[in-house]
Amino acid sequence: MARLIYFVTASLNGYITDERGQFGWAEPDEEVHQFVNDLIRDVGTHLYGRRMYETMMVWETEPSLAEESPVMRDFAEIWQQADKIVYSTTLAAVQTKRTRLERNFDPEAVQHLVSSSARDVVVGGPGLASHAFRAGLVDECHIILVPIVVRAGTRFLPDDVLLELDLVTERRFNSGMVYLQYRRKTRLRQ
């Protein structure tokens, strides 16, 4: 049975970007990148808001990225082979294959997508994920913590939900990054 997974890389104090909107500090080394590749290899669909989609679409629109290393080439291929749904009221059109544009996040449609899918669905980006959290749709959180503290920025979890989780697995990397996989213990509540 497919799961809806929120997958994010965050600073130790819970930010995906710093106060300038930058996230270069979260760039994975080869070990972490390979782990991420293996983790998302069997994902069937990625759900994105506009900003996250514009960040990720370079894996198809900028071929030079894939030429940097075998691990990056592998990631580009994995990303391109998955379906993508972009939720945006401002984006005129999508620029990548296997991608469709939706104007509004419909919790019932997302629930149907997950329940009818043979492969996991990943929601990327805290803005869109907050809708999924509030609707009680997120089954698991996969977090890569970066050993850095930033002053401010974009938080990776919404403040207005109660989420009880069980730790499923963890992994430490040579870089100091840590992967945590949590499964929802109970339904989310506001």
C-alpha positions as CSV (number, residue, x, y, z in Angstrom):
1,M,0.0,0.0,0.0
2,A,1.3,3.4,-1.0
3,R,2.2,6.0,1.6
4,L,2.2,9.8,1.5
5,I,5.6,10.8,2.7
6,Y,6.9,14.3,3.6
7,F,10.5,14.3,2.7
8,V,12.7,17.3,3.6
9,T,16.2,18.4,4.3
10,A,16.4,20.8,7.3
11,S,18.8,22.6,9.6
12,L,19.2,21.3,13.1
13,N,16.8,24.1,14.3
14,G,14.1,23.3,11.7
15,Y,14.7,25.5,8.6
16,I,14.8,24.4,4.9
17,T,16.2,27.8,3.9
18,D,18.0,30.6,5.7
19,E,16.8,34.2,6.1
20,R,17.9,35.0,2.5
21,G,16.1,32.0,1.1
22,Q,19.4,30.2,0.5
23,F,19.9,26.4,1.1
24,G,23.4,25.7,-0.2
25,W,24.3,24.7,3.3
26,A,22.0,21.6,2.8
27,E,23.9,20.3,-0.2
28,P,24.5,16.6,0.3
29,D,27.8,14.9,-0.2
30,E,28.0,11.8,-2.4
31,E,27.2,9.4,0.5
32,V,24.0,11.3,1.4
33,H,23.0,11.9,-2.2
34,Q,23.3,8.2,-3.0
35,F,21.2,7.4,0.0
36,V,18.5,9.9,-1.1
37,N,18.6,8.4,-4.6
38,D,18.0,4.9,-3.2
39,L,15.2,6.2,-0.9
40,I,13.2,7.9,-3.7
41,R,14.0,5.5,-6.5
42,D,10.6,3.8,-6.2
43,V,8.5,6.9,-5.6
44,G,5.7,7.1,-8.2
45,T,4.6,10.7,-7.8
46,H,6.0,13.9,-6.4
47,L,3.7,16.7,-5.2
48,Y,5.1,20.2,-5.3
49,G,4.1,23.8,-4.8
50,R,5.4,26.3,-7.3
51,R,8.6,27.3,-5.6
52,M,9.7,23.7,-4.9
53,Y,8.9,22.7,-8.4
54,E,10.9,25.6,-9.8
55,T,13.8,24.5,-7.6
56,M,13.5,20.8,-8.7
57,M,12.8,21.2,-12.4
58,V,16.4,21.9,-13.1
59,W,17.0,18.1,-12.8
60,E,15.3,18.0,-16.3
61,T,15.9,21.5,-17.7
62,E,19.6,21.8,-16.9
63,P,21.4,18.7,-18.4
64,S,24.7,20.0,-17.1
65,L,23.7,19.0,-13.6
66,A,23.5,15.3,-14.5
67,E,27.0,15.5,-16.0
68,E,28.6,16.5,-12.7
69,S,28.7,13.0,-11.2
70,P,27.2,9.5,-11.6
71,V,25.2,10.1,-8.4
72,M,23.7,13.3,-9.8
73,R,23.0,11.6,-13.2
74,D,21.2,8.9,-11.3
75,F,19.1,11.4,-9.4
76,A,18.2,13.3,-12.6
77,E,17.0,10.0,-14.2
78,I,15.0,9.0,-11.1
79,W,13.4,12.5,-10.9
80,Q,12.5,12.5,-14.6
81,Q,10.9,9.1,-14.5
82,A,8.5,9.9,-11.7
83,D,5.2,11.7,-12.2
84,K,4.9,15.2,-10.8
85,I,1.9,17.3,-9.8
86,V,2.4,21.0,-9.2
87,Y,-0.1,23.0,-7.2
88,S,-0.1,26.7,-8.1
89,T,-2.5,29.5,-8.8
90,T,0.2,31.6,-10.4
91,L,2.2,29.2,-12.6
92,A,1.1,29.5,-16.3
93,A,2.4,26.1,-17.4
94,V,4.8,23.3,-16.4
95,Q,8.1,22.9,-18.2
96,T,8.9,19.2,-17.5
97,K,7.6,15.9,-18.8
98,R,5.4,13.7,-16.7
99,T,4.1,16.8,-14.9
100,R,0.6,18.2,-14.5
101,L,-0.6,21.5,-13.1
102,E,-3.4,21.7,-10.5
103,R,-4.7,25.1,-9.3
104,N,-5.8,23.9,-5.8
105,F,-4.7,21.2,-3.3
106,D,-7.7,18.9,-3.1
107,P,-7.3,16.6,0.0
108,E,-9.8,14.0,-1.4
109,A,-8.0,13.8,-4.7
110,V,-4.7,13.4,-3.0
111,Q,-6.1,10.7,-0.7
112,H,-7.5,8.9,-3.8
113,L,-4.1,9.2,-5.6
114,V,-2.3,7.7,-2.6
115,S,-4.8,4.9,-2.0
116,S,-5.0,3.9,-5.7
117,S,-1.2,4.0,-6.2
118,A,1.1,1.0,-6.1
119,R,4.1,3.4,-5.4
120,D,4.6,5.9,-2.7
121,V,3.8,9.6,-3.1
122,V,6.1,12.3,-1.8
123,V,5.1,15.8,-0.9
124,G,7.9,18.3,-1.1
125,G,8.1,21.8,0.4
126,P,6.6,23.0,3.6
127,G,3.9,25.2,2.1
128,L,2.2,22.3,0.3
129,A,3.0,19.8,3.0
130,S,1.1,22.0,5.5
131,H,-2.1,21.4,3.6
132,A,-1.4,17.7,3.7
133,F,-0.7,17.8,7.4
134,R,-3.8,19.7,8.2
135,A,-5.9,17.3,6.1
136,G,-4.3,14.3,8.1
137,L,-2.9,12.8,4.9
138,V,0.8,12.5,5.8
139,D,1.8,8.9,6.7
140,E,5.5,9.4,7.3
141,C,8.1,12.1,7.6
142,H,11.6,11.5,6.2
143,I,14.0,14.2,7.4
144,I,17.6,14.7,6.7
145,L,19.0,17.0,9.4
146,V,22.0,19.1,8.5
147,P,24.4,19.9,11.4
148,I,24.0,23.7,11.1
149,V,21.9,26.2,12.9
150,V,20.6,29.1,10.9
151,R,19.2,32.4,12.3
152,A,15.9,32.4,10.5
153,G,14.2,31.2,7.3
154,T,11.4,28.9,6.2
155,R,10.4,26.3,8.8
156,F,9.9,22.8,7.6
157,L,6.9,21.9,9.8
158,P,3.7,23.9,10.3
159,D,3.1,25.3,13.8
160,D,-0.6,24.7,13.9
161,V,-0.9,20.9,13.9
162,L,-0.4,18.2,16.5
163,L,1.6,15.3,15.1
164,E,2.5,12.2,17.1
165,L,5.2,10.1,15.5
166,D,7.1,6.9,16.1
167,L,10.7,6.7,15.1
168,V,11.1,3.9,12.5
169,T,14.7,4.2,11.6
170,E,17.7,6.5,11.7
171,R,21.1,6.7,9.9
172,R,24.1,8.8,10.6
173,F,26.4,9.9,7.8
174,N,30.1,10.8,7.8
175,S,29.2,14.4,7.0
176,G,27.3,14.7,10.3
177,M,24.0,14.7,8.6
178,V,21.3,12.4,10.1
179,Y,18.4,10.7,8.4
180,L,15.2,10.2,10.5
181,Q,12.2,8.3,9.4
182,Y,9.0,8.8,11.4
183,R,5.6,7.1,11.0
184,R,2.4,8.8,12.1
185,K,1.2,7.4,15.4
186,T,-2.2,9.0,15.3
187,R,-4.3,11.2,13.1
188,L,-3.2,14.8,12.9
189,R,-5.2,17.3,14.8
190,Q,-5.4,21.1,14.6
